[in-house]
């Protein structure tokens, strides 16, 4: 479900993602291109989080901005 939310609104959300995760570069944002899994991977890579931590963080962020 989170993947669908992200893919459908990535153009609107990418600025907010860069604000939330300031270490993401423009190239990272372009690479993610609305993919939940790719965003999780970038959060893992940039912030040294586990997959579970990154998935939880992205899911919580999506829930927060969607409500």
PDB file of N, CA, C and O in Angstrom:
ATOM      1  N   UNK A   1       0.818  -1.196   0.000  1.00  0.00           N
ATOM      2  CA  UNK A   1       0.000   0.000   0.000  1.00  0.00           C
ATOM      3  C   UNK A   1       0.862   1.260   0.000  1.00  0.00           C
ATOM      4  O   UNK A   1       0.553   2.197  -0.736  1.00  0.00           O
ATOM      5  N   UNK A   2       1.903   1.316   0.777  1.00  0.00           N
ATOM      6  CA  UNK A   2       2.775   2.485   0.831  1.00  0.00           C
ATOM      7  C   UNK A   2       3.403   2.765  -0.515  1.00  0.00           C
ATOM      8  O   UNK A   2       3.586   3.922  -0.894  1.00  0.00           O
ATOM      9  N   UNK A   3       3.738   1.697  -1.248  1.00  0.00           N
ATOM     10  CA  UNK A   3       4.358   1.860  -2.549  1.00  0.00           C
ATOM     11  C   UNK A   3       3.416   2.592  -3.497  1.00  0.00           C
ATOM     12  O   UNK A   3       3.851   3.449  -4.266  1.00  0.00           O
ATOM     13  N   UNK A   4       2.144   2.263  -3.447  1.00  0.00           N
ATOM     14  CA  UNK A   4       1.163   2.908  -4.313  1.00  0.00           C
ATOM     15  C   UNK A   4       1.031   4.385  -3.960  1.00  0.00           C
ATOM     16  O   UNK A   4       0.973   5.232  -4.851  1.00  0.00           O
ATOM     17  N   UNK A   5       0.983   4.697  -2.686  1.00  0.00           N
ATOM     18  CA  UNK A   5       0.898   6.093  -2.250  1.00  0.00           C
ATOM     19  C   UNK A   5       2.087   6.895  -2.771  1.00  0.00           C
ATOM     20  O   UNK A   5       1.931   8.021  -3.244  1.00  0.00           O
ATOM     21  N   UNK A   6       3.248   6.316  -2.681  1.00  0.00           N
ATOM     22  CA  UNK A   6       4.473   7.007  -3.066  1.00  0.00           C
ATOM     23  C   UNK A   6       4.565   7.182  -4.576  1.00  0.00           C
ATOM     24  O   UNK A   6       4.873   8.273  -5.057  1.00  0.00           O
ATOM     25  N   UNK A   7       4.303   6.119  -5.322  1.00  0.00           N
ATOM     26  CA  UNK A   7       4.408   6.185  -6.779  1.00  0.00           C
ATOM     27  C   UNK A   7       3.444   7.198  -7.369  1.00  0.00           C
ATOM     28  O   UNK A   7       3.814   7.948  -8.273  1.00  0.00           O
ATOM     29  N   UNK A   8       2.239   7.231  -6.884  1.00  0.00           N
ATOM     30  CA  UNK A   8       1.221   8.096  -7.448  1.00  0.00           C
ATOM     31  C   UNK A   8       1.436   9.571  -7.187  1.00  0.00           C
ATOM     32  O   UNK A   8       0.899  10.412  -7.909  1.00  0.00           O
ATOM     33  N   UNK A   9       2.211   9.898  -6.168  1.00  0.00           N
ATOM     34  CA  UNK A   9       2.366  11.294  -5.773  1.00  0.00           C
ATOM     35  C   UNK A   9       3.822  11.720  -5.658  1.00  0.00           C
ATOM     36  O   UNK A   9       4.117  12.711  -4.991  1.00  0.00           O
ATOM     37  N   UNK A  10       4.723  11.008  -6.283  1.00  0.00           N
ATOM     38  CA  UNK A  10       6.145  11.283  -6.105  1.00  0.00           C
ATOM     39  C   UNK A  10       6.508  12.707  -6.503  1.00  0.00           C
ATOM     40  O   UNK A  10       7.322  13.341  -5.832  1.00  0.00           O
ATOM     41  N   UNK A  11       5.921  13.224  -7.584  1.00  0.00           N
ATOM     42  CA  UNK A  11       6.262  14.587  -8.006  1.00  0.00           C
ATOM     43  C   UNK A  11       5.969  15.597  -6.902  1.00  0.00           C
ATOM     44  O   UNK A  11       6.735  16.542  -6.711  1.00  0.00           O
ATOM     45  N   UNK A  12       4.872  15.409  -6.176  1.00  0.00           N
ATOM     46  CA  UNK A  12       4.548  16.314  -5.083  1.00  0.00           C
ATOM     47  C   UNK A  12       5.368  16.027  -3.825  1.00  0.00           C
ATOM     48  O   UNK A  12       5.646  16.933  -3.039  1.00  0.00           O
ATOM     49  N   UNK A  13       5.753  14.766  -3.638  1.00  0.00           N
ATOM     50  CA  UNK A  13       6.393  14.366  -2.385  1.00  0.00           C
ATOM     51  C   UNK A  13       7.913  14.474  -2.386  1.00  0.00           C
ATOM     52  O   UNK A  13       8.530  14.497  -1.321  1.00  0.00           O
ATOM     53  N   UNK A  14       8.520  14.541  -3.557  1.00  0.00           N
ATOM     54  CA  UNK A  14       9.982  14.489  -3.578  1.00  0.00           C
ATOM     55  C   UNK A  14      10.633  15.663  -2.852  1.00  0.00           C
ATOM     56  O   UNK A  14      11.693  15.497  -2.248  1.00  0.00           O
ATOM     57  N   UNK A  15      10.023  16.843  -2.897  1.00  0.00           N
ATOM     58  CA  UNK A  15      10.561  17.981  -2.149  1.00  0.00           C
ATOM     59  C   UNK A  15      10.489  17.750  -0.648  1.00  0.00           C
ATOM     60  O   UNK A  15      11.416  18.079   0.092  1.00  0.00           O
ATOM     61  N   UNK A  16       9.375  17.180  -0.213  1.00  0.00           N
ATOM     62  CA  UNK A  16       9.212  16.868   1.206  1.00  0.00           C
ATOM     63  C   UNK A  16      10.174  15.766   1.641  1.00  0.00           C
ATOM     64  O   UNK A  16      10.665  15.771   2.770  1.00  0.00           O
ATOM     65  N   UNK A  17      10.438  14.826   0.742  1.00  0.00           N
ATOM     66  CA  UNK A  17      11.397  13.760   1.059  1.00  0.00           C
ATOM     67  C   UNK A  17      12.792  14.347   1.247  1.00  0.00           C
ATOM     68  O   UNK A  17      13.520  13.945   2.155  1.00  0.00           O
ATOM     69  N   UNK A  18      13.166  15.296   0.393  1.00  0.00           N
ATOM     70  CA  UNK A  18      14.488  15.919   0.527  1.00  0.00           C
ATOM     71  C   UNK A  18      14.582  16.758   1.800  1.00  0.00           C
ATOM     72  O   UNK A  18      15.658  16.888   2.382  1.00  0.00           O
ATOM     73  N   UNK A  19      13.460  17.322   2.228  1.00  0.00           N
ATOM     74  CA  UNK A  19      13.447  18.070   3.484  1.00  0.00           C
ATOM     75  C   UNK A  19      13.608  17.112   4.664  1.00  0.00           C
ATOM     76  O   UNK A  19      14.372  17.373   5.593  1.00  0.00           O
ATOM     77  N   UNK A  20      12.876  16.004   4.610  1.00  0.00           N
ATOM     78  CA  UNK A  20      12.927  15.009   5.701  1.00  0.00           C
ATOM     79  C   UNK A  20      14.295  14.339   5.775  1.00  0.00           C
ATOM     80  O   UNK A  20      14.856  14.174   6.857  1.00  0.00           O
ATOM     81  N   UNK A  21      14.824  13.956   4.618  1.00  0.00           N
ATOM     82  CA  UNK A  21      16.119  13.281   4.552  1.00  0.00           C
ATOM     83  C   UNK A  21      17.071  14.161   3.750  1.00  0.00           C
ATOM     84  O   UNK A  21      17.253  13.971   2.547  1.00  0.00           O
ATOM     85  N   UNK A  22      17.671  15.124   4.438  1.00  0.00           N
ATOM     86  CA  UNK A  22      18.480  16.155   3.786  1.00  0.00           C
ATOM     87  C   UNK A  22      19.699  15.594   3.052  1.00  0.00           C
ATOM     88  O   UNK A  22      20.245  16.260   2.172  1.00  0.00           O
ATOM     89  N   UNK A  23      20.129  14.393   3.398  1.00  0.00           N
ATOM     90  CA  UNK A  23      21.290  13.800   2.734  1.00  0.00           C
ATOM     91  C   UNK A  23      20.967  13.260   1.337  1.00  0.00           C
ATOM     92  O   UNK A  23      21.875  12.895   0.591  1.00  0.00           O
ATOM     93  N   UNK A  24      19.678  13.208   0.982  1.00  0.00           N
ATOM     94  CA  UNK A  24      19.310  12.746  -0.357  1.00  0.00           C
ATOM     95  C   UNK A  24      19.683  13.818  -1.381  1.00  0.00           C
ATOM     96  O   UNK A  24      19.354  14.993  -1.213  1.00  0.00           O
ATOM     97  N   UNK A  25      20.359  13.409  -2.419  1.00  0.00           N
ATOM     98  CA  UNK A  25      20.740  14.333  -3.491  1.00  0.00           C
ATOM     99  C   UNK A  25      19.645  14.359  -4.561  1.00  0.00           C
ATOM    100  O   UNK A  25      18.720  13.547  -4.547  1.00  0.00           O
ATOM    101  N   UNK A  26      19.774  15.300  -5.475  1.00  0.00           N
ATOM    102  CA  UNK A  26      18.836  15.334  -6.602  1.00  0.00           C
ATOM    103  C   UNK A  26      18.902  14.033  -7.393  1.00  0.00           C
ATOM    104  O   UNK A  26      17.879  13.521  -7.848  1.00  0.00           O
ATOM    105  N   UNK A  27      20.113  13.502  -7.554  1.00  0.00           N
ATOM    106  CA  UNK A  27      20.271  12.225  -8.265  1.00  0.00           C
ATOM    107  C   UNK A  27      19.580  11.085  -7.519  1.00  0.00           C
ATOM    108  O   UNK A  27      18.977  10.210  -8.141  1.00  0.00           O
ATOM    109  N   UNK A  28      19.667  11.095  -6.180  1.00  0.00           N
ATOM    110  CA  UNK A  28      18.979  10.076  -5.383  1.00  0.00           C
ATOM    111  C   UNK A  28      17.474  10.150  -5.610  1.00  0.00           C
ATOM    112  O   UNK A  28      16.816   9.130  -5.812  1.00  0.00           O
ATOM    113  N   UNK A  29      16.941  11.357  -5.576  1.00  0.00           N
ATOM    114  CA  UNK A  29      15.508  11.557  -5.753  1.00  0.00           C
ATOM    115  C   UNK A  29      15.079  11.097  -7.148  1.00  0.00           C
ATOM    116  O   UNK A  29      14.030  10.474  -7.311  1.00  0.00           O
ATOM    117  N   UNK A  30      15.893  11.408  -8.138  1.00  0.00           N
ATOM    118  CA  UNK A  30      15.603  10.974  -9.502  1.00  0.00           C
ATOM    119  C   UNK A  30      15.632   9.448  -9.594  1.00  0.00           C
ATOM    120  O   UNK A  30      14.782   8.842 -10.247  1.00  0.00           O
ATOM    121  N   UNK A  31      16.613   8.836  -8.938  1.00  0.00           N
ATOM    122  CA  UNK A  31      16.739   7.373  -8.931  1.00  0.00           C
ATOM    123  C   UNK A  31      15.525   6.708  -8.289  1.00  0.00           C
ATOM    124  O   UNK A  31      15.003   5.722  -8.808  1.00  0.00           O
ATOM    125  N   UNK A  32      15.083   7.250  -7.162  1.00  0.00           N
ATOM    126  CA  UNK A  32      13.953   6.669  -6.426  1.00  0.00           C
ATOM    127  C   UNK A  32      12.698   6.661  -7.299  1.00  0.00           C
ATOM    128  O   UNK A  32      11.984   5.659  -7.353  1.00  0.00           O
ATOM    129  N   UNK A  33      12.434   7.757  -7.970  1.00  0.00           N
ATOM    130  CA  UNK A  33      11.334   7.873  -8.929  1.00  0.00           C
ATOM    131  C   UNK A  33      10.028   7.246  -8.428  1.00  0.00           C
ATOM    132  O   UNK A  33       9.329   6.568  -9.181  1.00  0.00           O
ATOM    133  N   UNK A  34       9.712   7.476  -7.170  1.00  0.00           N
ATOM    134  CA  UNK A  34       8.443   6.997  -6.627  1.00  0.00           C
ATOM    135  C   UNK A  34       8.432   5.573  -6.118  1.00  0.00           C
ATOM    136  O   UNK A  34       7.381   5.074  -5.718  1.00  0.00           O
ATOM    137  N   UNK A  35       9.572   4.904  -6.122  1.00  0.00           N
ATOM    138  CA  UNK A  35       9.628   3.519  -5.666  1.00  0.00           C
ATOM    139  C   UNK A  35       9.874   3.459  -4.156  1.00  0.00           C
ATOM    140  O   UNK A  35      10.882   3.961  -3.660  1.00  0.00           O
ATOM    141  N   UNK A  36       8.956   2.852  -3.451  1.00  0.00           N
ATOM    142  CA  UNK A  36       9.096   2.681  -2.006  1.00  0.00           C
ATOM    143  C   UNK A  36      10.392   1.950  -1.680  1.00  0.00           C
ATOM    144  O   UNK A  36      11.149   2.372  -0.806  1.00  0.00           O
ATOM    145  N   UNK A  37      10.643   0.852  -2.386  1.00  0.00           N
ATOM    146  CA  UNK A  37      11.836   0.047  -2.110  1.00  0.00           C
ATOM    147  C   UNK A  37      13.127   0.810  -2.386  1.00  0.00           C
ATOM    148  O   UNK A  37      14.096   0.681  -1.637  1.00  0.00           O
ATOM    149  N   UNK A  38      13.145   1.600  -3.449  1.00  0.00           N
ATOM    150  CA  UNK A  38      14.347   2.381  -3.756  1.00  0.00           C
ATOM    151  C   UNK A  38      14.570   3.472  -2.712  1.00  0.00           C
ATOM    152  O   UNK A  38      15.710   3.752  -2.340  1.00  0.00           O
ATOM    153  N   UNK A  39      13.483   4.091  -2.238  1.00  0.00           N
ATOM    154  CA  UNK A  39      13.625   5.100  -1.191  1.00  0.00           C
ATOM    155  C   UNK A  39      14.148   4.459   0.087  1.00  0.00           C
ATOM    156  O   UNK A  39      15.032   5.008   0.746  1.00  0.00           O
ATOM    157  N   UNK A  40      13.609   3.315   0.432  1.00  0.00           N
ATOM    158  CA  UNK A  40      14.094   2.586   1.612  1.00  0.00           C
ATOM    159  C   UNK A  40      15.590   2.294   1.452  1.00  0.00           C
ATOM    160  O   UNK A  40      16.365   2.482   2.390  1.00  0.00           O
ATOM    161  N   UNK A  41      15.988   1.837   0.274  1.00  0.00           N
ATOM    162  CA  UNK A  41      17.395   1.542   0.020  1.00  0.00           C
ATOM    163  C   UNK A  41      18.285   2.757   0.187  1.00  0.00           C
ATOM    164  O   UNK A  41      19.373   2.662   0.755  1.00  0.00           O
ATOM    165  N   UNK A  42      17.831   3.893  -0.304  1.00  0.00           N
ATOM    166  CA  UNK A  42      18.622   5.124  -0.163  1.00  0.00           C
ATOM    167  C   UNK A  42      18.716   5.565   1.288  1.00  0.00           C
ATOM    168  O   UNK A  42      19.765   6.043   1.720  1.00  0.00           O
ATOM    169  N   UNK A  43      17.638   5.414   2.045  1.00  0.00           N
ATOM    170  CA  UNK A  43      17.668   5.774   3.469  1.00  0.00           C
ATOM    171  C   UNK A  43      18.641   4.855   4.204  1.00  0.00           C
ATOM    172  O   UNK A  43      19.407   5.305   5.055  1.00  0.00           O
ATOM    173  N   UNK A  44      18.606   3.568   3.871  1.00  0.00           N
ATOM    174  CA  UNK A  44      19.567   2.623   4.466  1.00  0.00           C
ATOM    175  C   UNK A  44      20.987   3.060   4.165  1.00  0.00           C
ATOM    176  O   UNK A  44      21.827   3.127   5.063  1.00  0.00           O
ATOM    177  N   UNK A  45      21.252   3.351   2.923  1.00  0.00           N
ATOM    178  CA  UNK A  45      22.603   3.708   2.462  1.00  0.00           C
ATOM    179  C   UNK A  45      23.094   5.015   3.085  1.00  0.00           C
ATOM    180  O   UNK A  45      24.226   5.087   3.563  1.00  0.00           O
ATOM    181  N   UNK A  46      22.255   6.039   3.082  1.00  0.00           N
ATOM    182  CA  UNK A  46      22.676   7.371   3.536  1.00  0.00           C
ATOM    183  C   UNK A  46      22.737   7.498   5.054  1.00  0.00           C
ATOM    184  O   UNK A  46      23.552   8.252   5.586  1.00  0.00           O
ATOM    185  N   UNK A  47      21.871   6.755   5.750  1.00  0.00           N
ATOM    186  CA  UNK A  47      21.750   6.941   7.199  1.00  0.00           C
ATOM    187  C   UNK A  47      22.163   5.723   8.014  1.00  0.00           C
ATOM    188  O   UNK A  47      22.087   5.751   9.242  1.00  0.00           O
ATOM    189  N   UNK A  48      22.598   4.657   7.352  1.00  0.00           N
ATOM    190  CA  UNK A  48      23.080   3.480   8.059  1.00  0.00           C
ATOM    191  C   UNK A  48      22.012   2.752   8.853  1.00  0.00           C
ATOM    192  O   UNK A  48      22.297   2.162   9.895  1.00  0.00           O
ATOM    193  N   UNK A  49      20.793   2.792   8.362  1.00  0.00           N
ATOM    194  CA  UNK A  49      19.698   2.116   9.059  1.00  0.00           C
ATOM    195  C   UNK A  49      19.524   0.699   8.518  1.00  0.00           C
ATOM    196  O   UNK A  49      19.979   0.374   7.421  1.00  0.00           O
ATOM    197  N   UNK A  50      18.860  -0.130   9.309  1.00  0.00           N
ATOM    198  CA  UNK A  50      18.513  -1.460   8.820  1.00  0.00           C
ATOM    199  C   UNK A  50      17.328  -1.318   7.864  1.00  0.00           C
ATOM    200  O   UNK A  50      16.680  -0.272   7.818  1.00  0.00           O
ATOM    201  N   UNK A  51      17.052  -2.371   7.107  1.00  0.00           N
ATOM    202  CA  UNK A  51      15.918  -2.344   6.191  1.00  0.00           C
ATOM    203  C   UNK A  51      14.622  -2.109   6.959  1.00  0.00           C
ATOM    204  O   UNK A  51      13.785  -1.307   6.545  1.00  0.00           O
ATOM    205  N   UNK A  52      14.461  -2.812   8.076  1.00  0.00           N
ATOM    206  CA  UNK A  52      13.240  -2.656   8.872  1.00  0.00           C
ATOM    207  C   UNK A  52      13.087  -1.230   9.392  1.00  0.00           C
ATOM    208  O   UNK A  52      11.993  -0.667   9.351  1.00  0.00           O
ATOM    209  N   UNK A  53      14.176  -0.648   9.878  1.00  0.00           N
ATOM    210  CA  UNK A  53      14.131   0.735  10.373  1.00  0.00           C
ATOM    211  C   UNK A  53      13.756   1.704   9.257  1.00  0.00           C
ATOM    212  O   UNK A  53      12.915   2.584   9.440  1.00  0.00           O
ATOM    213  N   UNK A  54      14.384   1.531   8.107  1.00  0.00           N
ATOM    214  CA  UNK A  54      14.118   2.425   6.979  1.00  0.00           C
ATOM    215  C   UNK A  54      12.686   2.273   6.474  1.00  0.00           C
ATOM    216  O   UNK A  54      12.026   3.269   6.176  1.00  0.00           O
ATOM    217  N   UNK A  55      12.199   1.032   6.374  1.00  0.00           N
ATOM    218  CA  UNK A  55      10.820   0.804   5.934  1.00  0.00           C
ATOM    219  C   UNK A  55       9.824   1.453   6.897  1.00  0.00           C
ATOM    220  O   UNK A  55       8.851   2.078   6.476  1.00  0.00           O
ATOM    221  N   UNK A  56      10.085   1.294   8.188  1.00  0.00           N
ATOM    222  CA  UNK A  56       9.200   1.875   9.194  1.00  0.00           C
ATOM    223  C   UNK A  56       9.213   3.401   9.096  1.00  0.00           C
ATOM    224  O   UNK A  56       8.164   4.041   9.164  1.00  0.00           O
ATOM    225  N   UNK A  57      10.393   3.971   8.937  1.00  0.00           N
ATOM    226  CA  UNK A  57      10.520   5.426   8.852  1.00  0.00           C
ATOM    227  C   UNK A  57       9.787   5.975   7.618  1.00  0.00           C
ATOM    228  O   UNK A  57       9.070   6.970   7.717  1.00  0.00           O
ATOM    229  N   UNK A  58       9.965   5.338   6.478  1.00  0.00           N
ATOM    230  CA  UNK A  58       9.304   5.790   5.252  1.00  0.00           C
ATOM    231  C   UNK A  58       7.792   5.609   5.377  1.00  0.00           C
ATOM    232  O   UNK A  58       7.036   6.500   4.989  1.00  0.00           O
ATOM    233  N   UNK A  59       7.344   4.484   5.905  1.00  0.00           N
ATOM    234  CA  UNK A  59       5.907   4.243   6.078  1.00  0.00           C
ATOM    235  C   UNK A  59       5.283   5.270   7.010  1.00  0.00           C
ATOM    236  O   UNK A  59       4.208   5.798   6.725  1.00  0.00           O
ATOM    237  N   UNK A  60       5.950   5.555   8.121  1.00  0.00           N
ATOM    238  CA  UNK A  60       5.426   6.539   9.074  1.00  0.00           C
ATOM    239  C   UNK A  60       5.386   7.931   8.443  1.00  0.00           C
ATOM    240  O   UNK A  60       4.436   8.683   8.656  1.00  0.00           O
ATOM    241  N   UNK A  61       6.416   8.271   7.668  1.00  0.00           N
ATOM    242  CA  UNK A  61       6.451   9.558   6.973  1.00  0.00           C
ATOM    243  C   UNK A  61       5.283   9.670   5.994  1.00  0.00           C
ATOM    244  O   UNK A  61       4.603  10.695   5.940  1.00  0.00           O
ATOM    245  N   UNK A  62       5.056   8.605   5.222  1.00  0.00           N
ATOM    246  CA  UNK A  62       3.948   8.609   4.272  1.00  0.00           C
ATOM    247  C   UNK A  62       2.597   8.748   4.980  1.00  0.00           C
ATOM    248  O   UNK A  62       1.736   9.513   4.544  1.00  0.00           O
ATOM    249  N   UNK A  63       2.420   8.005   6.071  1.00  0.00           N
ATOM    250  CA  UNK A  63       1.163   8.083   6.820  1.00  0.00           C
ATOM    251  C   UNK A  63       0.945   9.500   7.357  1.00  0.00           C
ATOM    252  O   UNK A  63      -0.173  10.014   7.329  1.00  0.00           O
ATOM    253  N   UNK A  64       2.009  10.122   7.842  1.00  0.00           N
ATOM    254  CA  UNK A  64       1.915  11.455   8.418  1.00  0.00           C
ATOM    255  C   UNK A  64       1.536  12.494   7.362  1.00  0.00           C
ATOM    256  O   UNK A  64       0.670  13.336   7.597  1.00  0.00           O
ATOM    257  N   UNK A  65       2.182  12.430   6.208  1.00  0.00           N
ATOM    258  CA  UNK A  65       1.899  13.456   5.199  1.00  0.00           C
ATOM    259  C   UNK A  65       0.593  13.201   4.455  1.00  0.00           C
ATOM    260  O   UNK A  65       0.036  14.117   3.849  1.00  0.00           O
ATOM    261  N   UNK A  66       0.104  11.974   4.496  1.00  0.00           N
ATOM    262  CA  UNK A  66      -1.158  11.640   3.830  1.00  0.00           C
ATOM    263  C   UNK A  66      -2.371  12.005   4.689  1.00  0.00           C
ATOM    264  O   UNK A  66      -3.483  12.128   4.176  1.00  0.00           O
ATOM    265  N   UNK A  67      -2.155  12.176   5.992  1.00  0.00           N
ATOM    266  CA  UNK A  67      -3.311  12.425   6.870  1.00  0.00           C
ATOM    267  C   UNK A  67      -3.609  13.908   7.040  1.00  0.00           C
ATOM    268  O   UNK A  67      -4.549  14.272   7.747  1.00  0.00           O
TER     269      UNK A  67
END
